[in-house]
Amino acid sequence: MSVDRADTAARLLSERLRSGDRAVAILAHRESATAAELEPEIRGWLVQRGVRVANDVAPADLGLCLSLGGDGLMMRAARRYPDVPILGVNFGNFGFLTAAEAGEWREALNRLLAGDFHLRVGPTLATTLRRVESGRVEDLGWAVNDVVVHGEIRFVQPSLFIDGQHVNDYPGDGIILSTPAGSTAYCMAAGGPVLLSGVGGFAVVPISCHSPIRVSLIVPEDVEVGIRLEGRHGANLILDGESEQQRAIVPGDIVLMRKGPIAFRQASFRSFDWFSAFQSKFNYQIRRAGRSPLAGSRELA
C-alpha cells in the first residue's frame, strides 16, 4: 500500500470509529495482570468518546483490534480477525511489533482517533501440506511471522524449491520461511536477515545447516516456495511458533507456501523510530550517538 493510500485509509478508519460505524475489539493477554486490570478502564475511555466496543463482532463490522499484550497476542489477533488493523500496546516482555508501551495507551488512542497514525500492510504465508503416503493436501491456513520445518534433536534434510525449481538441500536442524514482520523473530535468531516493513519478499533461512552452501535467500513475494523433506528422519512443521499450528511430517511430504490472501495490518505512528526500537529491544549497539537524520530526507513511515 502506498503512503498516500495508507494515510487515506487511516483517516477513514478514525472517522468510522468516532462515528460508531465501526467497532473496536479488545484482546487482553490472559497472563498479564496489568492488561487485565486496565482493560475495563480502556474500554470505558473509548465508550466515553463515542467509540463502540465489542469483544465478538462480525469482521465486516470491526474496524480495529486493540491488542493488550506482546507480539504473540498480535499474531493471534490477526488470525482471529483477518484483515482487520491491529493496534498493539505492549504489556509483554518484548513487543517489537507493538506501536506503544503500556503507559502510553491514552496517547496512542488519542492519536488513533485523531487520524494521526499510519497503516502498515504486510504479507502473510498461506501454507498447504501435501502428504506423500496418502496424496492428501491439507490447508494449514496462513502464518503472520514464519513457517518452520524443524527436526528437534534429529538431523533433517529439507530440500528447497522456488516455483517448482530445485534450489538446494539444507541438511541440518531445519529451515525457516519468514515474512518481513517475522524477520526479527526466529529468522534473525537463526542468523537470517532483518526485512524492514515494506520489503516485498520473504526470507529463507537454513537452521544450523551442515553444509558450506548455507546462505539465506530473499525471494519475491509472488513466488511459490516449496520444501520437501528428504533423508531418513521426520520433522515438525510449525506456523508462527504455535503448538496448535504444529504438524508432524515425514520424508517425502511437501510444504507449499505463497503470499496469502489475508494481509497483516498494523496501526503505527510516524514518530516510531524503527532503528531506535531495534536498538532498545534487542540491545543492538548501533553506533549512532549524536547523529541526526539527513536534512531533507523523507520521514520514515
C-alpha positions as CSV (number, residue, x, y, z in Angstrom):
1,M,0.0,0.0,0.0
2,S,1.4,3.4,-1.0
3,V,1.9,6.1,1.7
4,D,-1.0,8.3,0.3
5,R,-3.4,5.3,0.2
6,A,-2.3,4.3,3.7
7,D,-2.9,7.8,5.0
8,T,-6.4,8.0,3.4
9,A,-7.3,4.6,4.9
10,A,-6.1,5.7,8.3
11,R,-8.2,8.9,8.2
12,L,-11.3,7.0,7.0
13,L,-10.9,4.4,9.8
14,S,-10.6,7.1,12.5
15,E,-13.8,8.7,11.2
16,R,-15.7,5.5,11.2
17,L,-14.5,4.6,14.8
18,R,-15.5,8.1,16.1
19,S,-18.9,7.8,14.4
20,G,-19.6,4.3,15.8
21,D,-19.9,3.0,12.2
22,R,-17.1,0.5,13.1
23,A,-16.4,-1.2,16.4
24,V,-13.2,-1.9,18.3
25,A,-12.4,-5.4,19.7
26,I,-10.1,-5.5,22.7
27,L,-7.9,-8.5,23.4
28,A,-6.0,-8.6,26.7
29,H,-3.3,-11.1,27.4
30,R,-4.7,-13.7,29.8
31,E,-1.4,-14.0,31.8
32,S,-0.9,-10.2,32.2
33,A,-2.5,-8.9,35.4
34,T,-1.8,-5.3,34.3
35,A,-3.5,-5.8,31.0
36,A,-6.5,-7.5,32.7
37,E,-6.8,-4.6,35.2
38,L,-6.5,-1.9,32.6
39,E,-8.9,-3.4,30.0
40,P,-12.1,-2.1,31.7
41,E,-10.5,1.3,32.1
42,I,-9.6,1.4,28.4
43,R,-13.0,0.1,27.4
44,G,-14.7,2.9,29.4
45,W,-12.3,5.5,28.0
46,L,-13.3,4.5,24.4
47,V,-17.0,4.4,25.2
48,Q,-16.9,7.9,26.7
49,R,-15.6,9.2,23.3
50,G,-18.4,7.5,21.4
51,V,-16.4,4.5,20.2
52,R,-18.4,1.3,20.0
53,V,-16.5,-1.5,21.8
54,A,-17.3,-5.2,21.5
55,N,-15.4,-8.4,22.0
56,D,-17.2,-10.5,19.4
57,V,-18.5,-8.8,16.3
58,A,-18.6,-9.8,12.7
59,P,-15.4,-8.9,10.8
60,A,-17.4,-6.6,8.4
61,D,-18.4,-4.6,11.5
62,L,-15.0,-4.4,13.0
63,G,-12.7,-1.5,12.3
64,L,-9.8,-2.2,14.7
65,C,-8.5,-4.7,17.2
66,L,-6.7,-3.3,20.2
67,S,-4.2,-5.9,21.4
68,L,-3.0,-5.5,25.0
69,G,0.0,-7.9,25.2
70,G,3.0,-8.6,23.2
71,D,3.9,-9.8,19.7
72,G,2.4,-13.3,20.2
73,L,-1.0,-11.8,21.0
74,M,-0.9,-9.6,17.9
75,M,-0.4,-12.7,15.8
76,R,-3.3,-14.4,17.5
77,A,-5.4,-11.2,17.0
78,A,-4.5,-11.3,13.3
79,R,-5.7,-14.9,13.0
80,R,-8.9,-14.2,14.9
81,Y,-9.8,-11.0,13.0
82,P,-8.4,-11.5,9.5
83,D,-7.6,-8.3,7.5
84,V,-8.5,-6.1,10.5
85,P,-6.0,-3.4,11.5
86,I,-4.3,-4.1,14.9
87,L,-3.0,-1.6,17.3
88,G,-0.6,-3.3,19.7
89,V,0.0,-1.9,23.2
90,N,2.9,-3.7,24.8
91,F,2.1,-5.4,28.1
92,G,4.6,-8.2,27.4
93,N,8.4,-8.5,27.8
94,F,9.3,-7.7,24.3
95,G,6.7,-6.3,22.0
96,F,8.7,-5.3,18.9
97,L,5.6,-5.2,16.7
98,T,3.6,-3.2,19.1
99,A,3.0,0.6,18.5
100,A,3.1,1.8,22.1
101,E,4.1,0.8,25.6
102,A,1.5,0.1,28.3
103,G,1.9,3.6,29.9
104,E,1.3,5.3,26.5
105,W,-2.1,3.8,25.7
106,R,-4.0,7.1,26.2
107,E,-1.7,9.0,23.9
108,A,-1.8,6.2,21.3
109,L,-5.6,6.0,21.3
110,N,-5.9,9.8,21.1
111,R,-3.7,9.9,18.1
112,L,-5.6,7.0,16.5
113,L,-9.0,8.7,16.9
114,A,-7.5,11.9,15.5
115,G,-6.3,10.1,12.4
116,D,-2.6,10.7,13.3
117,F,-1.4,7.2,12.5
118,H,-0.3,5.0,9.7
119,L,-1.4,1.6,8.4
120,R,1.4,-0.8,7.7
121,V,0.3,-3.7,5.5
122,G,2.5,-6.8,5.3
123,P,2.1,-10.2,3.7
124,T,1.1,-13.5,5.3
125,L,2.1,-17.0,4.3
126,A,-0.6,-19.3,3.0
127,T,0.5,-22.8,3.7
128,T,-0.5,-26.3,2.4
129,L,0.9,-29.7,3.2
130,R,1.0,-32.5,0.6
131,R,1.2,-35.9,2.2
132,V,3.4,-38.4,0.4
133,E,1.7,-41.5,1.7
134,S,-2.0,-40.6,1.1
135,G,-1.6,-37.8,-1.5
136,R,-3.9,-35.8,0.6
137,V,-3.5,-32.0,0.6
138,E,-4.0,-30.2,3.9
139,D,-4.8,-26.5,4.0
140,L,-3.0,-25.2,7.1
141,G,-4.2,-21.6,6.9
142,W,-1.7,-18.8,7.0
143,A,1.1,-17.5,9.1
144,V,1.9,-13.9,10.1
145,N,5.5,-14.5,11.2
146,D,7.0,-17.6,9.8
147,V,6.7,-21.2,8.7
148,V,9.4,-23.5,10.2
149,V,10.4,-27.1,9.4
150,H,12.4,-28.3,12.4
151,G,14.0,-31.7,13.3
152,E,14.3,-31.0,17.0
153,I,17.0,-33.5,18.1
154,R,17.1,-35.1,14.7
155,F,19.3,-34.2,11.7
156,V,16.9,-33.4,8.9
157,Q,17.3,-32.6,5.2
158,P,14.8,-30.1,3.8
159,S,15.0,-29.5,0.0
160,L,14.1,-26.0,-1.2
161,F,12.1,-25.3,-4.4
162,I,11.2,-21.9,-5.9
163,D,8.2,-22.1,-8.3
164,G,8.9,-25.8,-8.7
165,Q,12.6,-25.4,-9.5
166,H,15.1,-27.1,-7.1
167,V,17.4,-24.6,-5.4
168,N,19.4,-26.6,-2.8
169,D,19.3,-29.1,0.0
170,Y,20.0,-27.8,3.6
171,P,20.9,-30.7,5.9
172,G,20.9,-29.6,9.5
173,D,18.3,-28.6,12.1
174,G,15.7,-27.3,9.6
175,I,14.6,-24.3,7.6
176,I,12.6,-21.1,8.1
177,L,10.4,-19.1,5.7
178,S,9.8,-15.7,7.2
179,T,7.7,-12.6,6.4
180,P,9.1,-9.1,7.0
181,A,7.1,-8.9,10.2
182,G,8.6,-12.2,11.4
183,S,12.2,-11.4,10.3
184,T,13.0,-10.0,13.8
185,A,11.9,-13.3,15.4
186,Y,13.3,-16.8,14.7
187,C,14.6,-15.6,11.4
188,M,17.1,-13.2,13.0
189,A,17.9,-15.5,15.8
190,A,19.0,-18.2,13.3
191,G,21.3,-15.7,11.6
192,G,18.9,-14.6,8.9
193,P,18.3,-11.0,7.5
194,V,16.0,-8.4,9.0
195,L,13.5,-7.1,6.5
196,L,12.1,-3.7,7.1
197,S,8.4,-3.1,6.7
198,G,7.5,-2.6,3.1
199,V,10.1,-5.1,1.7
200,G,8.2,-7.2,-1.0
201,G,9.8,-10.5,-0.2
202,F,10.3,-13.4,2.2
203,A,13.4,-14.7,3.9
204,V,14.5,-18.3,3.5
205,V,16.9,-19.2,6.4
206,P,18.6,-22.6,7.0
207,I,18.9,-23.5,10.7
208,S,22.4,-24.7,11.7
209,C,23.0,-26.0,8.2
210,H,25.7,-28.7,8.0
211,S,27.0,-27.5,4.6
212,P,29.2,-24.7,3.2
213,I,26.3,-23.6,1.0
214,R,24.0,-22.3,3.7
215,V,23.4,-18.6,2.9
216,S,20.0,-17.1,3.5
217,L,17.9,-16.1,0.5
218,I,15.4,-13.3,-0.1
219,V,12.7,-14.4,-2.5
220,P,10.0,-12.2,-4.2
221,E,6.6,-12.4,-2.5
222,D,4.9,-13.6,-5.8
223,V,6.7,-16.9,-5.9
224,E,5.7,-20.3,-4.5
225,V,8.1,-21.7,-2.1
226,G,8.2,-25.5,-1.6
227,I,10.1,-27.6,1.0
228,R,10.2,-31.3,0.5
229,L,11.6,-33.3,3.4
230,E,14.3,-35.7,2.2
231,G,16.5,-38.2,4.1
232,R,15.5,-40.7,6.8
233,H,14.1,-38.6,9.6
234,G,10.8,-36.8,10.1
235,A,10.3,-33.3,11.3
236,N,7.8,-30.8,12.8
237,L,6.1,-28.2,10.7
238,I,5.2,-25.1,12.8
239,L,3.3,-22.0,11.9
240,D,4.1,-18.9,14.0
241,G,5.6,-20.9,16.8
242,E,2.2,-22.1,18.0
243,S,1.8,-25.6,19.3
244,E,-1.7,-25.9,17.9
245,Q,-0.3,-25.0,14.5
246,Q,2.2,-27.8,14.6
247,R,2.2,-30.9,12.3
248,A,4.5,-33.9,12.2
249,I,5.8,-34.5,8.7
250,V,7.7,-37.5,7.2
251,P,10.3,-37.8,4.4
252,G,8.6,-37.1,1.0
253,D,6.0,-34.7,2.5
254,I,5.9,-31.3,0.7
255,V,5.1,-28.0,2.3
256,L,4.0,-25.3,-0.2
257,M,3.9,-21.6,0.8
258,R,2.9,-18.5,-1.0
259,K,1.7,-15.0,-0.3
260,G,-1.7,-15.3,1.5
261,P,-4.9,-13.7,0.6
262,I,-5.0,-12.1,4.1
263,A,-2.8,-9.2,4.9
264,F,-1.3,-8.4,8.3
265,R,-2.4,-4.8,9.0
266,Q,-0.8,-2.8,11.8
267,A,-1.7,0.6,13.1
268,S,1.6,2.5,13.8
269,F,2.8,6.1,14.2
270,R,5.1,8.1,12.0
271,S,7.1,9.2,15.1
272,F,8.0,5.5,15.6
273,D,11.8,5.2,15.0
274,W,12.3,1.6,13.8
275,F,16.1,1.7,14.3
276,S,15.7,3.1,17.9
277,A,13.2,0.4,18.7
278,F,15.5,-2.2,17.1
279,Q,18.4,-0.9,19.3
280,S,16.5,-0.8,22.5
281,K,14.5,-4.1,22.1
282,F,17.5,-6.1,21.1
283,N,20.2,-4.2,22.9
284,Y,21.7,-3.7,19.5
285,Q,24.6,-1.3,19.8
286,I,24.2,0.8,16.7
287,R,26.9,3.5,16.6
288,R,24.6,6.4,16.0
289,A,25.0,8.6,19.1
290,G,24.9,12.3,18.2
291,R,23.9,11.7,14.6
292,S,20.8,13.5,13.3
293,P,18.6,12.3,10.4
294,L,19.7,13.6,7.0
295,A,18.4,17.0,6.2
296,G,15.6,16.9,3.6
297,S,15.3,13.1,3.7
298,R,11.8,11.7,3.6
299,E,10.3,11.0,7.0
300,L,10.2,7.3,7.8
301,A,6.7,6.0,7.6
